[in-house]
């Protein structure tokens, strides 16, 4: 199974991922994205969030 992961060093807090998949992503106290529920949306929705990230800070990771 694969899950989305956020590279905190690359994230600039644009929050596109939160807009596309708010059930999966949120912003922390530093304004950086994190995965709050990797199963909060279907794979297609998560992929749209990944594709929309302006910094390519989100990717899939095999568990």
PEGI-V729429 format. One record per helix or strand of 3 or more residues. SS is the DSSP state (@ for helix, = for strand). FROM is the first residue (numbers start at 1). TO is the last residue. If there is no record, write none. Layout:
SS|FROM|TO + SS|FROM|TO
//
This chain:
=|2|6 + @|16|20 + =|25|27 + =|33|35 + @|43|52 + =|58|62
//
